[in-house]
Structures are given as C-alpha cells and as structure tokens.
Amino acid sequence: MIQFLIRKFIPNPEDVNDARVREAYGILSGVVGIVCNLFLFGVKLTVGLISRSIAVVSDALNNLTDLSSSLIVIVGAKLSSQPPDQEHPHGHGRYEYVGALVIALIIVVVGLRLMRSSIGKITHPEVVQAHPVTLILLGVSVLIKLWMFAYNRRIGMLIDSGVNRAAALDSLNDAAATGVVAAGLVAGRFVSVPLDGLLGLIISGMIIYTGLGTAKAAVSRLIGTQANPELVAKIKSVIEASSTVISTHGLELHDYGPGCVTGSIHAVVPADANVREVHEEIDRLERQILKDLGVNLVIHTDPEGAGES
C-alpha cells in the first residue's frame, strides 16, 4: 500500500537527496498518519467509553497525540525543505530535529497525564466490560499500527528522517500497548485486582519512555554527533577509487539536517602530478559525492610526502 502511495503522490521518489522529494515524503507520511490516527482515536474512544476502560481511553488519547505528531511531521517537512538564505547558509534541515523534539515533549506530557488518570483508576476501580466486538476492534487497531510502523520505518530509512523513525517506534509501542489492553480486558473478567488501572499505568510508562528516548535522539542530533561510519566509508571509497588519489585523511562532516551534510577531506596525490589534471579530477569527485551521497564535500589536495596537515 505505501509503495502504491509513493508512486502515486511523489514524483521521482528515488531522488531522495532532492529537497522537494524529501518534502513530499514527509507530507505523505504525515497525511497518512493523520487519517489513520483520527480513525483509531474515534474507534478506541468509543470502545473505551462503552466498556468504561481507562486503559482503552488512554490508548485513544495516545492516538490523538500521534495525530499532533503527524501534523508536526508535515510542518517539519515544509520548513526543513526551505533553501539556504543569508541567515542560514547551510539550509534549514535541522528544523526536522526540532520537530522530533517537539513530538517527544508532547508524548511525555500526555504520558504523565495518563499516568495520573491510571493511578486514580487504581485507587477508585470501576467494573470493565469486555465485549467481543471491543476485542475485534482493538485487534484491527493493532494491525493498523503495525502497518504505520512499517511505512514510517521505510520512509525514515529512505530519506534518513529522525521524525519518521520516531513515529515508527511510537507506532510499534502503540501496537504493543493496544495488545496489552486487549489482553487485560479479557483477564480482568477473571481477577479482582484493578487490572485496567495497572495496565493504564504500564501504557503511560511506555509512552513516557518513548518520549524521553525520542527527545534524547533529537537533542543529540542538534548538538552534533559522530559521523555515520557507513557514510564515511562510502566517501573514502569513492575518492580512493580514483587513480589520481593515493590515500585520504582528515575527513570532517557537519550535519545540518537530513540532506544537508557538508565536510572536508585531505586527498594525497602524486607530487609530480599535473596540477590542472588533479584539479579537474577533484572537481569531478566532489560532484560525484554530492550527487550520489548528498554530501557537499571540499577536497583539499596534499602532495605525496608532504605529511598530514
């Protein structure tokens, strides 16, 4: 299904280094998320109110939070795709990390509120009714969330999107949480403990944990992290495959957001090489790395025997 939607709504979907393509991916994933989460919120809230289950209502409110997250995905995609300007010469790609941080904060706040409601349900328990239709609807919800996990993970990998990866993990947590709720509704018919409130407490803990993990990852990217070893290896492989280059050293990469990576590297060339030929080859390598890997790299040449600098 997601492959069909990609082909239908995204022009040139393979060109993931193009800002407009990345924006289209972000908008598509956000719109699909809004539609799915609105449906799930309505279904779970209805089921939760009928069955008087705080765990199901908590799960429904979590889907409402996910809807807000989908909106942030869309806004983040629009903002991060803006071209560089005088104040932001390296582009606006880090808006995506800011969006992930906002999503994380929303998740934590909702988790704390649900925790308070669950504690109240434990101290003042109510009878929970588990109808077969309720369990069927919750099962459908699990399947939808698993599909959302799959498509968000796929898009996150395609465009290297922290927001989509966070949304994928959140969807997986939602699927697990809904499964736990369904199991609790069944088990609650056979035990006297306030199982509904206890499960609501577990779900709220899962939500808070997901939010904190997402926040940590977003802050880490904003501060700056070590370069991706796979990307480093690919850059060196491209340059060292050239017959003009003997070796490389001193690679530095700076991440200004997905698709906005700049850097520099030293390439050792023969001391007696023709300057014009070396210059032309280095220009070619820089263009190839930008096209194939999406990295705006400056290659500094060192004559063999000059030592590293």
Residue pairs with C-beta under 8 A, 6 or more apart in sequence:
1 147
1 151
2 32
2 150
2 151
2 154
2 155
5 28
5 32
6 13
6 25
6 28
7 13
9 24
9 28
10 21
10 24
10 25
10 28
11 21
11 24
12 18
12 21
13 21
13 24
13 25
15 21
16 22
16 25
16 158
16 159
16 160
16 259
16 294
17 259
17 291
17 294
19 81
19 83
19 259
20 81
21 159
22 77
22 80
22 81
22 159
22 161
22 258
22 259
23 77
23 78
23 80
23 81
25 77
25 155
25 158
25 159
25 161
26 73
26 74
26 76
26 77
26 78
26 80
26 81
26 159
26 161
26 163
26 164
27 74
27 77
27 78
28 155
29 70
29 73
29 151
29 152
29 155
29 164
29 167
30 70
30 71
30 72
30 73
30 74
30 77
31 70
31 74
32 70
32 148
32 151
33 66
33 67
33 69
33 70
33 73
33 148
33 152
33 167
34 67
34 70
34 71
36 144
36 148
37 63
37 64
37 66
37 67
37 70
38 67
39 144
40 60
40 63
40 141
40 144
40 145
41 60
41 61
41 63
41 64
41 67
43 60
43 137
43 140
43 141
44 56
44 57
44 59
44 60
44 63
44 137
44 138
44 141
44 178
45 57
45 60
45 61
47 53
47 56
47 60
47 134
47 137
47 138
48 54
48 55
48 56
48 57
48 58
48 59
48 60
49 57
50 129
50 131
50 134
51 128
51 129
51 130
51 131
51 134
51 185
52 126
52 127
52 128
52 129
53 128
53 181
53 185
53 196
54 117
54 118
54 121
54 196
54 197
54 200
55 118
55 180
55 181
55 184
55 185
55 196
55 197
55 199
55 200
55 203
56 134
56 138
56 181
56 185
57 117
58 114
58 117
58 118
58 200
58 203
58 204
59 141
59 174
59 177
59 178
59 181
59 203
61 110
61 113
61 114
62 110
62 114
62 174
62 177
62 203
62 207
63 174
65 106
65 107
65 110
65 207
66 167
66 170
66 171
66 174
68 103
68 106
69 103
69 106
69 107
69 166
69 167
69 170
70 167
72 99
72 102
72 103
72 106
72 163
73 99
73 103
73 163
73 164
73 167
75 99
76 95
76 96
76 98
76 99
76 100
76 163
77 96
79 92
79 95
79 99
80 91
80 92
80 93
80 94
80 95
80 96
80 99
80 257
80 258
81 92
82 91
82 92
83 91
84 90
84 91
84 92
90 254
90 256
90 260
90 262
91 256
91 257
91 259
91 260
92 257
93 256
93 257
93 258
93 259
93 260
94 221
94 222
94 256
94 257
94 260
95 257
96 161
96 162
96 163
96 257
96 258
97 162
97 218
97 221
97 222
97 257
98 218
98 222
99 163
100 162
100 163
100 166
100 214
100 217
100 218
100 221
101 214
101 215
101 218
101 219
101 222
103 163
103 166
103 167
103 214
104 166
104 211
104 212
104 213
104 214
104 215
104 218
105 211
105 215
106 211
107 170
107 207
107 208
107 210
107 211
107 214
108 207
108 208
108 211
108 212
108 215
110 207
111 204
111 205
111 206
111 207
111 208
111 210
111 211
112 204
112 208
114 200
114 203
114 204
114 207
115 201
115 204
115 205
115 208
117 200
118 197
118 198
118 200
118 201
118 203
118 204
119 197
119 201
120 197
121 194
121 196
121 197
121 200
122 194
122 197
122 198
122 201
123 197
125 194
125 196
125 197
126 196
128 185
128 188
128 196
130 185
130 186
130 188
130 189
134 185
135 182
135 185
135 186
138 178
138 179
138 181
138 182
138 185
139 182
141 178
142 175
142 178
142 179
142 182
145 171
145 172
145 174
145 175
145 178
146 171
146 172
146 175
148 167
148 168
148 171
149 168
149 169
149 171
149 172
149 175
150 168
152 164
152 165
152 167
152 168
152 171
153 164
153 165
153 168
155 161
155 164
156 162
156 163
156 164
156 165
156 167
156 168
157 165
159 258
159 259
160 258
160 259
161 258
162 217
162 218
162 221
162 258
166 214
166 217
166 218
169 210
169 213
169 214
170 210
170 214
173 206
173 207
173 210
176 206
177 203
177 206
177 207
180 199
180 202
180 203
181 199
181 203
184 195
184 196
184 198
184 199
185 196
187 195
188 195
188 196
221 255
224 254
224 255
225 255
227 251
227 253
227 255
227 263
231 253
231 261
231 293
231 295
232 251
232 253
234 293
235 251
235 263
235 265
235 289
235 293
235 295
235 297
236 248
236 251
236 265
238 285
238 288
238 289
238 292
238 293
239 245
239 248
239 265
239 267
239 285
239 289
239 299
240 247
240 248
242 281
242 285
244 269
244 270
244 273
244 277
244 278
244 281
244 282
245 267
245 268
245 269
245 281
245 285
246 268
246 269
246 270
246 304
247 267
247 268
248 265
248 266
248 267
248 268
249 265
249 266
249 268
249 308
250 264
250 265
250 266
250 300
250 308
250 309
251 263
251 264
251 265
252 263
252 264
252 265
253 261
253 262
253 263
253 295
254 261
254 262
254 263
255 261
256 262
259 294
261 294
261 295
261 296
262 295
262 296
262 297
262 298
263 295
263 296
263 297
263 298
264 297
264 298
264 299
264 300
265 297
265 298
265 299
265 300
266 299
266 300
266 301
266 302
266 308
266 309
267 282
267 285
267 299
267 300
267 301
267 302
268 301
268 302
268 303
268 304
269 278
269 301
269 302
269 303
269 304
270 303
270 304
271 303
271 304
271 305
271 306
273 303
278 301
282 299
282 301
285 299
286 297
286 298
286 299
289 295
289 297
290 296
290 297
302 308
302 309
